[in-house]
Amino acid sequence: MRKRLTDLQKAKLQNKSVAEIKYPKSTVIRKLTTKQTKVKWPKPTVCEQHQMIDYKTLAFVAKEQMKVIKTMTKQIADMEEKFQVSQEGVTELTKVYSDRILECNNIIRDLHQRLSGRVN
């Protein structure tokens, strides 16, 4: 029996992010996951006494993470703005069509009363 690969395992095999594998057609995800910098990540130098990463490498990683967070925040804000615009449109259409349905129901009720008056 074959064991199914998790999304993380698939991503590692294909050298992609999990988001790229889950949403291959999403342009927003593609923008977020493409490398926007040509800076190569330096190999972390290890402190000889404590076997820990030095502060310069840690600061570089933190700055790169902040760039990713900033980009994602901007994308989320853009998506929220688009959603707000479409939600306003749906609200307006709902109002217009509910008014039309009420108007049609009144006409149908009136016609029904006229017909039932003729039959009796």
Stockholm file with secondary structure:
# STOCKHOLM 1.0

chainA/1-120         MRKRLTDLQKAKLQNKSVAEIKYPKSTVIRKLTTKQTKVKWPKPTVCEQHQMIDYKTLAFVAKEQMKVIKTMTKQIADMEEKFQVSQEGVTELTKVYSDRILECNNIIRDLHQRLSGRVN
#=GR chainA/1-120 SS CCCCCCHHHHHHHHTCCHHHHHCTTCHHHHHHHSCCCCCCCCCCCBCTTTCCBCHHHHHHHHHHHHHHHHHHHHHHHHHHHHHHHHHHHHHHHHHHHHHHHHHHHHHHHHHHHHHHHHHC
#=GC SS_cons         CCCCCCHHHHHHHHTCCHHHHHCTTCHHHHHHHSCCCCCCCCCCCBCTTTCCBCHHHHHHHHHHHHHHHHHHHHHHHHHHHHHHHHHHHHHHHHHHHHHHHHHHHHHHHHHHHHHHHHHC
//
